[in-house]
Amino acid sequence: MTWWGRFRRLRRLGVLGMNRRNSECILDLNPRSRFPLVDSKRRMRDLCGAIGVPTPQIHAALSSHSALHFLPGLLADRQDFVIKPDRGAAGRGILVIIGRNGKQFVRNNGQCLNLDDIRQHVSGIISGLFSLGGWMDEALIQQRVVPDPAFERISFQGTADVRVLVYKQAPALAMLRLPTRKSDGRANLHQGAVGAGLDLVTGIVHRAAWCGRLTDRHPDTGEEVLGFQVPHWPEILCMARRVSEAVQMGYLGVDIVLDRQQGPLLLEVNARPGLAIQIANGRGLLKRFAEIDSEV
């Protein structure tokens, strides 16, 4: 098929492309004044607290290299935690510690780190190594989410999350993102996670893709993904709507995790959500946007 044939086919399917996303969704629907709020995980935590949406607890925030001398005391009594950049993107810079082995810290992939390794990682975050635009950043020490046991068989060494793409305060598409060995336990599709499209009414997986190819099973666990029911589905959709209304943006990716004890928690909000959710669902966003516009 020629490039023109492929273009016409994608257009018939209502697939949203990158240029149109940037111009008609991000530029037109997302006020620039709201980006600093959405890009900061700490500020989003504060907003969610004000509107009653639960989020993982932030234990500490380190914003300067001089603050690194507090690190041993902050971690002394913590068996598990997550370190992440406040203004990071695409899952970069996230370090998940699931336990201790003497003086060493055990990562979710089984690797052991010492305190100097942790300090170096935090220093990189503060220097802006993982931040949007490379600006100086804050390193957040956050509660580790212990995944809901429902995900144990279809996730590998990480925490699955639900991405709800919200258009004009209405859920447009949703997918379950499942960590794999290839993604190093991260729920990011471009790093190798599985993207599983979800029925918006039921929260049941109806289609799944991994590394650009359709699949019905998790590549590492071998378990069936199709037909999986996401727990707490109505609550997840309600949280996505409430966050979108509070943020006052018209095109958002709302990421929610399910903790074993606390249930759904708002992980973060993305003002520039990617387009792979269309592949996961086998459905173009433009047609879904038209449906939402017709209902307004």
C-alpha positions as CSV (number, residue, x, y, z in Angstrom):
1,M,0.0,0.0,0.0
2,T,1.3,3.5,-0.9
3,W,1.7,6.2,1.7
4,W,-1.3,8.0,0.2
5,G,-3.4,4.8,0.6
6,R,-2.3,4.4,4.2
7,F,-3.2,8.1,4.9
8,R,-6.7,7.7,3.4
9,R,-7.3,4.5,5.4
10,L,-6.2,6.2,8.7
11,R,-8.5,9.1,7.8
12,R,-11.4,6.8,7.2
13,L,-10.8,5.2,10.6
14,G,-10.8,8.6,12.3
15,V,-7.2,8.2,13.6
16,L,-5.9,11.3,15.3
17,G,-2.3,12.1,14.1
18,M,0.4,13.9,16.0
19,N,0.2,17.3,14.2
20,R,-3.5,17.5,14.6
21,R,-3.2,16.5,18.3
22,N,-0.7,19.2,18.9
23,S,-2.7,22.0,17.2
24,E,-6.4,21.1,17.8
25,C,-6.1,19.4,21.2
26,I,-3.1,20.5,23.1
27,L,-2.9,24.1,21.8
28,D,-6.6,24.8,21.5
29,L,-8.0,23.0,24.5
30,N,-5.2,23.2,27.1
31,P,-4.5,26.7,28.4
32,R,-0.8,27.4,28.8
33,S,-1.4,28.8,32.3
34,R,-2.5,25.4,33.5
35,F,0.6,23.5,32.4
36,P,2.7,24.3,35.5
37,L,0.0,22.7,37.6
38,V,-0.3,19.5,35.6
39,D,3.4,19.1,35.0
40,S,4.1,19.1,38.8
41,K,3.2,15.9,40.7
42,R,3.5,17.7,44.0
43,R,1.1,20.5,42.9
44,M,-1.3,17.9,41.5
45,R,-1.2,16.1,44.9
46,D,-2.2,19.3,46.6
47,L,-5.1,19.9,44.1
48,C,-6.3,16.4,44.5
49,G,-6.3,16.8,48.3
50,A,-8.6,19.8,47.8
51,I,-11.1,18.0,45.7
52,G,-11.1,14.8,47.6
53,V,-9.3,12.6,45.1
54,P,-6.8,10.2,46.8
55,T,-3.2,10.1,45.7
56,P,-0.1,8.2,46.9
57,Q,1.5,10.0,49.9
58,I,4.6,12.1,49.4
59,H,7.0,11.6,52.3
60,A,9.5,14.2,51.3
61,A,10.7,16.5,48.5
62,L,14.3,17.4,47.9
63,S,14.8,20.5,45.8
64,S,18.5,21.2,46.2
65,H,21.8,19.3,46.2
66,S,22.4,20.7,49.8
67,A,19.3,18.8,50.9
68,L,21.0,15.5,50.0
69,H,22.5,15.3,53.5
70,F,19.0,14.7,54.8
71,L,18.6,11.6,52.6
72,P,20.0,9.0,55.1
73,G,17.6,10.1,57.8
74,L,14.6,10.2,55.4
75,L,15.2,6.6,54.3
76,A,16.5,5.1,57.5
77,D,13.2,3.6,58.6
78,R,11.6,3.0,55.2
79,Q,11.4,-0.5,53.9
80,D,9.8,0.5,50.5
81,F,9.3,3.7,48.7
82,V,9.4,5.3,45.2
83,I,11.7,8.1,44.2
84,K,10.6,10.2,41.1
85,P,11.2,13.6,39.6
86,D,8.4,16.1,40.3
87,R,8.3,17.3,36.7
88,G,9.4,14.1,34.9
89,A,7.9,12.6,31.8
90,A,7.5,9.2,30.1
91,G,8.4,7.3,33.3
92,R,12.0,8.4,33.2
93,G,13.8,8.7,36.5
94,I,11.4,6.6,38.6
95,L,13.2,4.3,41.1
96,V,11.0,1.7,42.9
97,I,12.3,0.2,46.1
98,I,10.4,-2.8,47.4
99,G,12.5,-3.9,50.4
100,R,15.8,-3.9,52.2
101,N,18.6,-6.4,52.4
102,G,20.7,-5.3,55.3
103,K,22.0,-1.8,54.3
104,Q,21.1,-2.3,50.7
105,F,17.9,-1.3,48.9
106,V,16.1,-3.8,46.7
107,R,14.6,-2.6,43.5
108,N,11.5,-4.0,41.9
109,N,13.7,-5.9,39.4
110,G,15.7,-7.5,42.2
111,Q,18.8,-5.3,41.8
112,C,20.4,-4.1,45.0
113,L,21.5,-0.5,45.5
114,N,23.5,1.1,48.3
115,L,22.9,4.6,49.8
116,D,25.5,6.2,47.5
117,D,23.6,4.8,44.4
118,I,20.4,6.3,45.8
119,R,22.1,9.6,46.4
120,Q,23.5,9.7,42.9
121,H,20.1,9.0,41.4
122,V,18.5,11.8,43.5
123,S,21.2,14.2,42.5
124,G,20.5,13.4,38.8
125,I,16.8,14.2,39.4
126,I,17.6,17.5,41.1
127,S,20.0,18.4,38.2
128,G,17.1,18.0,35.7
129,L,18.4,14.9,34.1
130,F,14.8,13.5,33.8
131,S,12.7,16.7,33.8
132,L,10.7,18.3,31.1
133,G,13.0,20.8,29.3
134,G,16.0,19.7,31.4
135,W,15.2,22.3,34.1
136,M,16.3,21.8,37.7
137,D,13.8,19.7,39.5
138,E,12.6,18.3,42.8
139,A,13.1,14.6,43.9
140,L,10.0,13.2,45.5
141,I,10.1,10.3,48.0
142,Q,6.7,8.8,47.6
143,Q,4.6,6.0,49.0
144,R,5.0,2.7,47.0
145,V,1.8,1.5,45.6
146,V,1.2,-2.2,46.4
147,P,-0.7,-3.4,43.3
148,D,-4.2,-4.9,43.7
149,P,-3.8,-8.7,43.6
150,A,-6.1,-8.8,40.6
151,F,-3.2,-7.7,38.4
152,E,-0.6,-10.2,39.7
153,R,-1.0,-12.7,36.8
154,I,-1.0,-10.1,34.0
155,S,1.8,-7.7,35.2
156,F,5.5,-8.2,35.5
157,Q,7.6,-6.7,38.3
158,G,5.8,-3.4,38.4
159,T,2.5,-1.6,38.9
160,A,-0.1,-1.6,36.2
161,D,-2.1,1.6,35.7
162,V,-5.2,2.8,33.9
163,R,-4.9,5.6,31.4
164,V,-8.2,7.5,30.8
165,L,-8.0,9.9,28.0
166,V,-10.5,12.7,28.8
167,Y,-11.8,15.1,26.1
168,K,-13.8,18.1,27.3
169,Q,-14.4,16.5,30.7
170,A,-15.7,13.3,29.1
171,P,-13.8,9.9,29.0
172,A,-13.0,9.3,25.4
173,L,-10.9,6.1,25.5
174,A,-9.2,4.1,28.2
175,M,-6.5,1.5,28.4
176,L,-4.8,-0.7,31.0
177,R,-1.0,-0.4,30.8
178,L,0.8,-3.6,31.9
179,P,4.5,-3.7,32.8
180,T,6.7,-6.3,31.1
181,R,10.3,-7.5,31.4
182,K,11.1,-5.4,28.3
183,S,9.7,-2.2,30.0
184,D,11.7,-3.0,33.2
185,G,8.5,-3.0,35.3
186,R,7.3,0.3,34.0
187,A,3.8,0.9,32.7
188,N,5.0,2.9,29.6
189,L,4.1,1.7,26.2
190,H,7.1,3.2,24.4
191,Q,9.3,1.3,26.8
192,G,7.6,-2.0,26.1
193,A,4.5,-2.3,28.3
194,V,1.3,-3.9,27.0
195,G,-1.5,-1.5,26.1
196,A,-4.9,-3.2,26.7
197,G,-8.0,-1.3,25.4
198,L,-10.9,-1.1,27.8
199,D,-14.6,-0.9,27.2
200,L,-15.7,2.4,28.7
201,V,-19.0,1.0,30.0
202,T,-17.7,-2.2,31.7
203,G,-13.9,-1.7,32.2
204,I,-13.3,-5.0,30.5
205,V,-10.2,-5.5,28.2
206,H,-11.5,-6.1,24.6
207,R,-8.2,-5.8,22.7
208,A,-4.4,-5.6,23.5
209,A,-1.2,-4.7,21.8
210,W,2.4,-5.1,22.6
211,C,5.3,-3.4,20.7
212,G,2.9,-2.6,17.8
213,R,1.4,-6.1,17.5
214,L,-1.9,-7.4,18.7
215,T,-1.8,-10.0,21.5
216,D,-4.2,-11.8,23.7
217,R,-1.7,-12.8,26.4
218,H,0.9,-11.1,28.6
219,P,4.4,-11.8,27.0
220,D,6.0,-12.7,30.3
221,T,3.4,-14.4,32.4
222,G,1.5,-16.0,29.5
223,E,-1.8,-15.2,31.1
224,E,-4.9,-14.2,29.1
225,V,-5.4,-10.4,29.0
226,L,-8.6,-10.2,26.9
227,G,-11.7,-10.3,29.1
228,F,-9.9,-9.0,32.2
229,Q,-12.2,-6.9,34.4
230,V,-10.6,-3.8,36.0
231,P,-11.8,-3.5,39.6
232,H,-13.4,-0.3,40.8
233,W,-14.2,0.8,37.2
234,P,-17.1,3.3,38.0
235,E,-14.9,5.0,40.6
236,I,-12.0,5.2,38.2
237,L,-14.1,7.0,35.6
238,C,-15.5,9.4,38.2
239,M,-12.0,10.3,39.4
240,A,-10.9,11.0,35.9
241,R,-13.8,13.4,35.3
242,R,-13.3,15.2,38.6
243,V,-9.6,15.7,38.0
244,S,-10.2,17.0,34.4
245,E,-12.8,19.5,35.7
246,A,-10.5,20.7,38.4
247,V,-7.5,21.1,36.1
248,Q,-9.6,22.9,33.5
249,M,-8.0,21.4,30.4
250,G,-9.9,19.8,27.5
251,Y,-7.4,17.1,26.5
252,L,-5.8,15.1,29.3
253,G,-4.4,11.7,30.1
254,V,-5.4,10.7,33.7
255,D,-3.3,7.9,35.1
256,I,-4.8,5.9,38.0
257,V,-3.3,3.0,40.0
258,L,-5.1,0.5,42.2
259,D,-3.5,0.0,45.6
260,R,-4.2,-3.2,47.5
261,Q,-5.4,-1.4,50.6
262,Q,-6.5,2.0,49.4
263,G,-8.1,1.2,46.0
264,P,-7.9,3.7,43.1
265,L,-5.2,6.5,43.5
266,L,-4.5,9.3,41.1
267,L,-0.9,8.8,40.0
268,E,-0.4,11.7,37.6
269,V,-2.0,13.8,34.9
270,N,-0.5,14.2,31.4
271,A,-1.3,17.3,29.4
272,R,0.3,15.9,26.3
273,P,-1.1,12.3,26.2
274,G,0.2,10.1,23.4
275,L,-1.8,8.4,20.7
276,A,-1.1,4.7,21.2
277,I,-4.3,4.4,23.1
278,Q,-5.9,4.3,19.6
279,I,-3.9,1.1,18.8
280,A,-4.8,-0.5,22.1
281,N,-8.5,0.1,21.4
282,G,-8.5,-0.3,17.6
283,R,-10.5,2.9,17.4
284,G,-9.7,6.4,16.2
285,L,-10.0,9.3,18.6
286,L,-11.5,11.7,16.0
287,K,-14.7,9.6,15.8
288,R,-14.9,9.4,19.5
289,F,-14.4,13.2,19.8
290,A,-17.2,13.7,17.3
291,E,-19.5,11.6,19.4
292,I,-18.7,13.6,22.6
293,D,-19.2,16.9,20.7
294,S,-22.6,15.8,19.5
295,E,-23.7,15.1,23.1
296,V,-22.7,18.5,24.4
